[in-house]
Amino acid sequence: MKIDPRFCSFYYENIQELPDIQLELDKTALLIVDMQKHFVAKDGPDAQQCREAGEWERWSYFFDRVEETVIPNTQRLLTCCRECGVEVTFGRIACLKRDGSDRSRVQSTIGWNNIFVHIDADSAAMVDELAPLPDEIVVNKTTDSVSLGTNYAQLMRNMGIDTIIVTGVVTDQCVAGTVRSLADQGFRVICVEDCCAAPDPVLHETELKIMNVIYCTVLSTDETIKLIENALPTPNGPKQ
């Protein structure tokens, strides 16, 4: 497997090939990070705040990418995972205290990272296109990382999961924090680049470039779906 040159850092410039990834579907999970109405819907609280602050034009790239690229690609990947027996999981930002006092420092700082989403708020829900099914795990966090702020890693180990496919927002914060912590916790991680978004394309591509190979394998939606489909059982075993 070749490294996408867009996501090849200094450390790996001299490596031409990486080992191919072989998935075991019953040991693989999809994790959708923070695709909540609060953050990504064009009529959600964050979008409204941007408009009121006169910053809609500056943020329009992010909301357009989410609507036109991230949600449709994540829908395709989600459908594939559900049909092929890959465990589907979600991480979302949601505090338990009405005053938000249970938030971590990283989510209670001044400016954009002063994030307050109560667990009972309508906007805490995932966008309708990516709504969880009743038996799919949803963990609530007040941290950037899904696995450091919850019992997510323990749940995955209980279920025998060793590979986690990560998607969501934003690439350089909650997605990156989740990818890095999962890698340090011993999971193999795939980050699906066109199922993620940052408010700026440079931030998005730079973070993926930094994380690729060492913390995760950066793939496209099409490449990830192909991996999953190739792992489906056949009369003679998994596809080659």
Backbone bond lengths (Angstrom), bond angles and torsions (degrees), N, CA, C in turn:
res aa  C-N    CA-C-N  psi(-1)  N-CA   C-N-CA  omega(-1)  CA-C   N-CA-C  phi
1 M - - - 1.457 - - 1.522 109.45 -
2 K 1.324 116.62 129.61 1.462 121.50 -178.65 1.528 110.26 -88.01
3 I 1.338 116.10 150.93 1.454 121.70 175.62 1.525 108.77 -82.71
4 D 1.309 116.98 130.44 1.461 121.24 174.11 1.526 107.79 -62.35
5 P 1.331 118.44 121.43 1.476 120.36 -176.67 1.523 113.77 -59.18
6 R 1.333 117.64 -23.61 1.470 119.27 176.88 1.512 111.30 -64.71
7 F 1.322 116.74 -27.45 1.459 121.05 -173.33 1.526 111.03 -120.85
8 C 1.314 115.99 37.80 1.461 121.57 178.91 1.525 109.10 -111.91
9 S 1.320 117.67 114.44 1.461 121.87 -177.74 1.528 110.91 -86.18
10 F 1.302 115.13 174.74 1.467 123.47 179.03 1.527 111.64 -51.01
11 Y 1.325 116.09 -39.55 1.462 120.45 -173.77 1.526 113.39 -64.84
12 Y 1.321 116.72 -23.70 1.468 119.99 -171.26 1.526 113.44 -120.81
13 E 1.329 116.45 15.37 1.464 119.67 -178.17 1.517 113.11 -61.74
14 N 1.322 117.77 -26.81 1.464 121.00 -176.36 1.522 113.25 -96.82
15 I 1.330 116.90 5.55 1.463 120.71 177.66 1.529 108.59 -98.03
16 Q 1.301 116.62 122.66 1.460 121.33 -176.92 1.526 112.84 -89.46
17 E 1.337 116.09 -36.00 1.459 120.49 -174.76 1.521 110.56 -134.24
18 L 1.322 115.48 144.62 1.455 122.40 171.83 1.528 108.95 -113.30
19 P 1.323 117.64 154.27 1.479 118.72 176.11 1.522 110.81 -60.11
20 D 1.317 116.70 140.59 1.463 120.59 175.92 1.526 110.23 -64.82
21 I 1.314 115.15 146.96 1.458 120.96 178.18 1.527 109.77 -89.22
22 Q 1.311 115.52 129.60 1.463 121.29 175.38 1.524 107.78 -115.03
23 L 1.312 116.98 115.15 1.458 121.14 -178.55 1.522 111.68 -90.13
24 E 1.321 115.59 146.65 1.460 123.01 163.55 1.518 105.11 -110.41
25 L 1.317 117.43 112.68 1.457 120.87 -169.84 1.516 113.33 -61.42
26 D 1.331 117.87 -33.17 1.465 119.86 -179.72 1.528 111.95 -77.22
27 K 1.325 116.86 -4.24 1.465 121.63 176.83 1.534 111.52 -115.65
28 T 1.334 115.56 16.85 1.463 121.01 -175.41 1.523 110.02 -121.80
29 A 1.325 116.30 140.21 1.463 121.46 177.68 1.528 109.85 -130.92
30 L 1.311 115.52 146.80 1.464 123.06 169.61 1.525 107.81 -96.41
31 L 1.341 116.74 133.80 1.462 121.85 176.88 1.523 109.09 -123.28
32 I 1.325 116.64 116.84 1.464 123.48 178.13 1.522 108.06 -101.31
33 V 1.326 116.16 120.04 1.468 122.26 -170.53 1.531 111.46 -105.43
34 D 1.328 115.63 118.34 1.482 123.48 166.07 1.528 114.91 60.01
35 M 1.311 117.80 25.93 1.470 119.35 177.29 1.530 109.22 -81.91
36 Q 1.316 114.10 62.69 1.460 122.54 -173.42 1.521 111.33 -101.99
37 K 1.321 114.98 152.70 1.459 120.28 179.46 1.522 111.55 -56.47
38 H 1.306 116.70 -34.61 1.456 121.15 -178.30 1.519 111.91 -57.00
39 F 1.335 116.61 -41.09 1.456 121.56 -171.06 1.519 114.64 -98.22
40 V 1.330 118.52 -32.74 1.457 119.39 -168.07 1.526 115.27 -116.19
41 A 1.316 118.17 -14.85 1.468 119.85 179.82 1.531 109.97 -76.05
42 K 1.309 115.99 138.50 1.468 119.62 -179.31 1.526 112.60 -68.76
43 D 1.326 117.45 -15.17 1.458 120.72 174.03 1.526 111.65 -109.59
44 G 1.331 116.82 15.95 1.450 121.55 -179.18 1.519 112.70 -85.56
45 P 1.333 117.73 173.04 1.458 122.07 -177.36 1.531 114.65 -57.40
46 D 1.340 118.29 -41.50 1.462 118.99 -179.93 1.523 111.41 -65.45
47 A 1.324 116.83 -42.91 1.463 120.48 179.01 1.522 110.55 -62.83
48 Q 1.330 116.40 -41.98 1.455 120.14 179.42 1.522 111.20 -64.07
49 Q 1.310 115.76 -39.25 1.469 119.97 178.40 1.527 110.94 -63.61
50 C 1.336 116.13 -38.68 1.461 120.10 177.28 1.528 110.89 -61.50
51 R 1.313 116.23 -43.33 1.457 120.25 179.88 1.532 110.77 -63.63
52 E 1.321 116.21 -45.51 1.459 120.21 -178.15 1.523 112.12 -64.53
53 A 1.333 116.29 -30.65 1.463 120.88 179.86 1.528 112.56 -86.72
54 G 1.340 116.72 0.49 1.458 120.20 -178.30 1.513 113.57 71.59
55 E 1.360 116.89 26.30 1.465 120.98 -176.24 1.523 112.87 -114.96
56 W 1.323 116.45 14.96 1.471 118.24 -177.18 1.527 112.19 -59.95
57 E 1.309 117.34 -41.87 1.468 119.52 -178.71 1.522 110.77 -61.80
58 R 1.318 116.75 -39.11 1.464 120.36 -179.36 1.518 111.67 -66.94
59 W 1.327 117.24 -32.38 1.457 121.92 -177.89 1.522 113.73 -97.17
60 S 1.309 117.89 -3.11 1.463 119.81 -173.73 1.526 112.15 -62.17
61 Y 1.331 118.59 -33.32 1.468 120.86 177.90 1.527 110.34 -56.26
62 F 1.320 116.23 -46.50 1.461 120.69 -177.72 1.529 111.34 -60.91
63 F 1.325 116.86 -51.88 1.463 120.01 -176.47 1.532 111.41 -66.38
64 D 1.330 117.17 -34.88 1.463 120.05 176.62 1.522 110.98 -67.21
65 R 1.332 117.40 -42.76 1.465 119.81 -179.95 1.525 110.56 -63.91
66 V 1.317 116.41 -42.09 1.462 119.44 178.18 1.523 110.33 -59.56
67 E 1.328 116.79 -48.49 1.460 121.37 -176.20 1.525 112.57 -68.76
68 E 1.331 117.23 -42.16 1.461 121.31 -171.19 1.526 113.66 -92.08
69 T 1.340 117.53 -24.08 1.464 120.37 -174.12 1.515 112.60 -121.88
70 V 1.326 116.46 -54.95 1.465 119.61 -170.91 1.524 112.21 -67.82
71 I 1.314 117.98 -50.17 1.471 119.47 -178.08 1.531 111.63 -64.06
72 P 1.332 119.98 -48.90 1.478 118.27 179.02 1.530 113.17 -60.11
73 N 1.326 117.95 -42.12 1.464 120.08 179.54 1.520 111.66 -67.48
74 T 1.327 116.66 -39.88 1.459 119.38 178.83 1.523 110.78 -67.12
75 Q 1.322 117.41 -35.08 1.466 119.96 174.81 1.526 110.91 -59.95
76 R 1.328 116.62 -45.00 1.470 120.26 179.16 1.520 110.97 -61.49
77 L 1.325 115.77 -44.66 1.463 120.21 -179.38 1.524 111.01 -67.50
78 L 1.321 116.70 -40.57 1.460 121.55 178.54 1.527 111.13 -61.27
79 T 1.319 116.47 -45.13 1.468 120.75 178.09 1.521 110.87 -61.02
80 C 1.327 116.06 -44.20 1.466 120.92 178.98 1.523 110.73 -60.26
81 C 1.327 117.00 -46.34 1.465 120.31 -178.66 1.518 111.29 -63.08
82 R 1.324 116.65 -44.14 1.467 119.33 -179.81 1.523 111.31 -63.90
83 E 1.311 117.29 -39.55 1.465 120.35 -178.55 1.520 112.66 -73.30
84 C 1.336 116.65 -27.23 1.467 120.40 -174.03 1.527 113.43 -101.57
85 G 1.326 117.21 3.39 1.458 119.52 174.96 1.510 115.46 85.84
86 V 1.343 117.45 17.78 1.461 120.97 174.27 1.525 108.57 -83.15
87 E 1.322 116.51 131.06 1.467 120.63 179.45 1.530 109.82 -61.99
88 V 1.325 117.16 134.13 1.468 122.24 -179.96 1.522 108.82 -108.58
89 T 1.341 116.01 128.53 1.464 121.39 -178.48 1.526 109.78 -135.64
90 F 1.321 114.97 161.80 1.462 121.10 -177.89 1.527 109.60 -137.67
91 G 1.332 115.54 144.37 1.455 121.25 169.11 1.519 108.06 -121.58
92 R 1.328 116.93 136.57 1.458 118.77 -179.58 1.525 110.51 -141.47
93 I 1.317 114.96 151.78 1.456 121.77 175.66 1.518 108.39 -80.09
94 A 1.333 116.50 123.69 1.467 120.34 -179.96 1.520 108.82 -164.48
95 C 1.324 116.53 113.77 1.458 119.49 178.03 1.529 110.19 -86.54
96 L 1.322 116.12 158.03 1.460 122.39 -176.60 1.525 112.83 -98.02
97 K 1.314 116.61 -26.75 1.461 121.19 -179.29 1.518 110.67 -88.71
98 R 1.320 115.70 139.08 1.468 120.55 -178.94 1.523 112.15 -61.84
99 D 1.338 117.12 -29.45 1.462 119.79 -179.99 1.523 112.80 -93.68
100 G 1.341 117.14 2.19 1.455 121.09 178.03 1.513 114.88 72.74
101 S 1.322 117.69 14.77 1.466 120.29 -175.72 1.529 113.11 -70.63
102 D 1.329 118.41 -12.58 1.461 121.14 178.79 1.521 112.70 -87.17
103 R 1.324 117.20 1.29 1.469 120.17 179.24 1.525 111.12 -71.25
104 S 1.331 116.37 146.65 1.457 120.39 174.08 1.527 109.63 -70.92
105 R 1.315 115.73 163.79 1.465 119.83 -178.71 1.529 111.65 -59.64
106 V 1.333 116.56 -37.23 1.462 119.38 -176.95 1.525 111.55 -64.37
107 Q 1.324 117.31 -22.32 1.467 120.07 179.70 1.528 113.06 -108.99
108 S 1.309 116.46 14.55 1.459 119.23 177.36 1.525 110.88 -135.64
109 T 1.344 115.64 32.31 1.449 121.63 179.09 1.527 109.89 -94.37
110 I 1.313 115.65 172.76 1.451 120.49 -179.00 1.529 110.71 -69.80
111 G 1.317 116.70 148.70 1.461 120.99 175.06 1.510 113.37 86.70
112 W 1.340 116.24 -148.04 1.459 121.46 -171.88 1.521 112.05 -60.80
113 N 1.323 117.43 -31.86 1.456 119.93 -177.40 1.524 113.42 -84.59
114 N 1.318 117.84 9.86 1.463 120.08 171.05 1.531 106.91 -84.25
115 I 1.330 115.31 81.18 1.469 122.15 -169.46 1.523 109.42 -98.91
116 F 1.314 116.06 120.89 1.468 120.64 178.25 1.525 108.90 -128.72
117 V 1.322 115.51 107.99 1.462 122.42 175.74 1.522 107.20 -134.88
118 H 1.334 116.90 108.43 1.464 119.42 179.26 1.521 109.72 -76.02
119 I 1.315 115.98 147.91 1.459 121.51 -175.22 1.530 112.56 -59.30
120 D 1.346 117.78 -27.89 1.465 120.99 -178.23 1.527 113.66 -88.47
121 A 1.331 117.61 -5.44 1.465 120.30 -178.04 1.528 110.81 -69.17
122 D 1.318 116.50 140.65 1.466 120.28 177.06 1.517 111.04 -57.19
123 S 1.324 116.82 -35.39 1.459 120.57 -176.32 1.523 113.13 -75.69
124 A 1.344 117.61 -7.42 1.466 119.98 175.78 1.521 111.76 -73.24
125 A 1.326 116.92 -18.28 1.468 120.94 -177.66 1.519 111.54 -70.57
126 M 1.311 115.85 153.61 1.455 120.74 171.89 1.527 109.48 -64.63
127 V 1.327 115.90 153.29 1.465 118.47 177.00 1.523 109.05 -59.07
128 D 1.319 115.76 150.86 1.468 120.71 -173.20 1.522 112.66 -56.04
129 E 1.330 116.95 -36.46 1.467 120.53 -177.25 1.532 112.29 -64.59
130 L 1.344 116.49 -21.45 1.465 121.08 -176.17 1.525 111.17 -122.57
131 A 1.307 116.86 29.64 1.458 120.77 -176.56 1.528 111.08 -65.57
132 P 1.336 117.72 136.50 1.472 120.91 177.99 1.526 111.52 -66.89
133 L 1.310 116.13 149.15 1.452 122.16 169.78 1.533 108.80 -83.69
134 P 1.324 117.58 162.16 1.464 120.12 -172.72 1.528 115.74 -55.14
135 D 1.323 118.92 -32.86 1.466 120.32 -175.31 1.530 112.62 -97.94
136 E 1.311 117.71 10.08 1.469 120.94 -179.60 1.526 110.29 -94.32
137 I 1.314 115.94 136.76 1.459 122.13 -174.74 1.524 110.94 -73.37
138 V 1.332 115.81 131.67 1.463 123.25 172.71 1.521 106.90 -125.33
139 V 1.340 117.45 120.68 1.461 120.36 176.71 1.527 109.38 -108.19
140 N 1.319 116.08 145.33 1.461 122.46 -178.45 1.523 109.73 -106.09
141 K 1.316 115.78 135.55 1.465 120.18 -175.25 1.522 110.81 -133.67
142 T 1.320 114.60 155.61 1.464 121.41 170.75 1.518 109.16 -123.41
143 T 1.314 114.91 27.46 1.462 124.56 179.20 1.520 108.03 -129.61
144 D 1.343 116.53 170.39 1.456 119.02 174.01 1.534 110.41 -71.74
145 S 1.318 116.81 -50.87 1.462 120.91 -177.52 1.521 111.74 -72.85
146 V 1.314 116.10 131.49 1.463 120.50 174.57 1.520 110.46 -66.48
147 S 1.332 117.41 -41.81 1.466 119.16 -172.08 1.522 113.34 -81.81
148 L 1.329 118.80 -26.22 1.461 119.77 178.11 1.520 111.98 -82.60
149 G 1.322 117.02 -26.11 1.451 120.02 -175.76 1.512 114.68 -95.48
150 T 1.332 117.67 2.44 1.471 121.51 -175.97 1.530 109.12 -147.00
151 N 1.320 116.14 -175.14 1.465 121.39 173.91 1.525 111.11 -93.09
152 Y 1.327 117.29 21.95 1.466 121.50 -174.66 1.534 112.12 -56.29
153 A 1.334 117.18 -48.38 1.463 119.67 -177.19 1.521 110.99 -61.34
154 Q 1.323 117.44 -40.49 1.457 120.52 178.79 1.525 110.97 -64.43
155 L 1.331 116.66 -41.54 1.460 120.04 178.00 1.522 110.99 -60.36
156 M 1.335 116.52 -43.28 1.462 120.00 -179.85 1.530 111.08 -64.65
157 R 1.324 116.91 -40.30 1.462 119.36 177.85 1.524 110.38 -65.45
158 N 1.327 116.91 -40.31 1.468 119.63 177.60 1.522 111.55 -57.39
159 M 1.340 116.21 -33.63 1.462 121.75 -176.03 1.522 112.49 -91.40
160 G 1.327 117.06 1.37 1.456 120.63 178.23 1.517 114.55 77.80
161 I 1.334 117.24 20.10 1.470 121.59 -179.38 1.522 110.02 -80.28
162 D 1.337 116.48 134.49 1.467 118.99 174.75 1.523 113.52 -124.97
163 T 1.327 117.44 -11.05 1.462 121.51 179.17 1.524 108.92 -126.34
164 I 1.339 115.99 130.85 1.460 120.22 -178.12 1.523 109.42 -126.05
165 I 1.315 115.77 126.36 1.462 123.35 178.60 1.523 107.27 -95.86
166 V 1.328 116.87 116.87 1.461 121.84 -172.63 1.524 111.07 -105.75
167 T 1.327 116.07 134.07 1.465 123.03 174.53 1.524 108.15 -138.29
168 G 1.341 116.98 166.05 1.460 119.10 171.64 1.505 114.70 131.81
169 V 1.327 115.64 -156.66 1.460 123.35 -176.18 1.536 109.55 -135.56
170 V 1.367 115.09 158.02 1.452 124.72 -18.58 1.513 107.44 -90.83
171 T 1.331 115.97 152.28 1.460 121.29 -170.80 1.515 113.02 -53.10
172 D 1.328 116.50 -46.00 1.465 120.89 -170.89 1.527 113.48 -88.79
173 Q 1.331 118.01 1.60 1.461 119.54 179.15 1.534 110.62 -124.87
174 C 1.310 119.00 -89.99 1.467 119.64 -174.60 1.523 113.01 -66.50
175 V 1.320 117.43 -36.98 1.466 119.14 177.02 1.526 110.01 -65.60
176 A 1.326 116.77 -48.91 1.467 120.60 -179.13 1.526 111.33 -63.26
177 G 1.338 116.91 -43.12 1.456 119.35 178.73 1.516 112.01 -60.78
178 T 1.329 116.25 -38.37 1.459 121.08 178.92 1.519 111.33 -69.32
179 V 1.329 116.85 -46.24 1.464 120.99 179.97 1.527 110.92 -58.59
180 R 1.310 116.21 -48.17 1.462 120.19 -176.04 1.525 111.52 -64.84
181 S 1.324 117.13 -43.70 1.465 118.61 -178.24 1.527 111.31 -69.26
182 L 1.330 117.33 -38.67 1.464 119.07 176.32 1.528 111.42 -61.83
183 A 1.326 116.13 -40.92 1.465 119.68 178.30 1.524 110.84 -62.51
184 D 1.338 116.43 -44.31 1.456 119.71 179.32 1.526 111.83 -66.52
185 Q 1.317 116.93 -24.60 1.468 121.09 178.32 1.523 112.69 -86.08
186 G 1.323 116.65 2.91 1.453 120.38 171.38 1.514 116.23 98.49
187 F 1.326 118.12 5.36 1.454 120.65 177.86 1.533 110.53 -85.72
188 R 1.325 115.80 147.17 1.465 119.87 166.88 1.521 106.82 -81.79
189 V 1.338 116.47 131.62 1.454 121.01 -173.32 1.526 110.50 -122.28
190 I 1.330 115.34 134.48 1.463 123.13 169.86 1.516 107.04 -113.41
191 C 1.320 117.61 129.48 1.460 121.43 175.87 1.526 107.82 -111.81
192 V 1.314 115.97 124.00 1.465 121.42 -173.85 1.527 108.24 -93.66
193 E 1.323 115.94 105.32 1.467 120.26 -166.61 1.523 113.97 -64.85
194 D 1.320 118.63 -35.79 1.463 119.26 -179.35 1.527 112.07 -92.81
195 C 1.341 115.93 14.52 1.468 122.23 165.89 1.521 109.98 -111.55
196 C 1.320 116.92 15.78 1.460 122.64 179.57 1.523 109.55 -128.85
197 A 1.322 116.25 160.69 1.460 121.14 177.79 1.515 110.23 -152.21
198 A 1.326 114.53 147.39 1.457 123.67 169.10 1.524 106.73 -125.72
199 P 1.331 118.43 165.94 1.465 119.24 -178.41 1.520 114.20 -70.08
200 D 1.320 116.06 -7.94 1.463 121.36 -178.18 1.528 107.85 -143.20
201 P 1.331 119.29 133.49 1.466 120.05 -177.63 1.518 113.25 -63.32
202 V 1.334 117.17 -28.35 1.472 119.68 178.37 1.529 110.31 -67.58
203 L 1.335 116.84 -43.56 1.461 119.98 176.30 1.528 110.72 -59.18
204 H 1.317 116.10 -45.20 1.465 121.94 -178.81 1.527 110.96 -58.58
205 E 1.321 116.76 -54.44 1.463 120.01 -175.08 1.525 111.49 -70.73
206 T 1.320 118.07 -35.67 1.458 120.17 -179.93 1.523 111.10 -65.58
207 E 1.317 117.56 -43.88 1.465 120.00 179.66 1.518 111.12 -63.62
208 L 1.331 117.06 -42.69 1.461 119.66 178.62 1.525 111.35 -64.39
209 K 1.313 115.98 -37.22 1.468 121.11 177.87 1.524 110.59 -62.86
210 I 1.324 116.77 -41.59 1.461 121.54 179.25 1.530 110.78 -65.71
211 M 1.329 116.68 -42.46 1.475 120.19 -173.40 1.512 113.83 -81.02
212 N 1.331 117.74 -26.25 1.460 120.24 -171.50 1.518 111.96 -59.61
213 V 1.297 115.77 142.01 1.461 128.17 178.39 1.525 111.88 77.74
214 I 1.347 117.83 -52.32 1.465 118.33 -175.51 1.522 112.49 -78.62
215 Y 1.321 118.14 -42.79 1.464 121.24 -178.36 1.535 112.65 -102.83
216 C 1.309 116.40 -25.45 1.467 120.15 -177.03 1.517 108.72 -161.56
217 T 1.311 115.17 173.99 1.456 121.97 168.43 1.521 107.07 -108.44
218 V 1.321 116.74 120.84 1.459 121.42 -179.77 1.526 108.73 -87.18
219 L 1.329 116.34 120.91 1.455 122.53 179.70 1.522 109.67 -130.88
220 S 1.314 116.26 165.06 1.461 121.89 172.48 1.527 109.47 -87.59
221 T 1.322 115.67 170.35 1.469 120.27 175.15 1.520 110.83 -58.64
222 D 1.323 116.73 -47.96 1.464 120.02 -178.71 1.523 111.58 -60.18
223 E 1.335 116.85 -42.43 1.467 120.09 179.65 1.527 111.03 -65.05
224 T 1.312 117.21 -38.67 1.462 120.68 -179.11 1.522 110.97 -69.27
225 I 1.314 116.86 -43.47 1.466 120.23 177.25 1.530 110.46 -61.24
226 K 1.308 116.91 -39.99 1.474 120.17 177.97 1.526 110.89 -62.04
227 L 1.335 116.96 -42.05 1.467 120.68 177.38 1.529 110.64 -58.33
228 I 1.331 115.50 -45.46 1.460 120.24 -178.40 1.523 110.51 -65.06
229 E 1.315 116.38 -46.74 1.472 119.54 -178.77 1.511 111.69 -65.18
230 N 1.340 117.10 -34.21 1.469 120.02 178.23 1.526 112.10 -68.49
231 A 1.329 116.56 -19.68 1.462 120.25 -179.59 1.522 112.81 -89.13
232 L 1.329 117.11 -4.95 1.466 119.87 179.27 1.527 110.43 -64.07
233 P 1.304 117.56 140.11 1.465 119.64 -179.60 1.526 111.76 -67.54
234 T 1.297 115.05 144.91 1.469 123.31 173.37 1.533 107.33 -124.77
235 P 1.325 118.05 172.64 1.467 118.84 178.41 1.523 113.66 -54.40
236 N 1.361 116.09 -27.30 1.458 120.17 -179.12 1.528 112.16 -108.53
237 G 1.327 117.62 19.51 1.454 120.68 -179.35 1.508 110.93 104.31
238 P 1.358 117.13 -174.04 1.471 120.62 -179.68 1.510 112.24 -58.24
239 K 1.338 116.09 151.88 1.452 121.57 176.89 1.521 110.16 -63.60
240 Q 1.304 116.15 152.41 1.473 121.28 178.04 1.517 109.34 -106.26
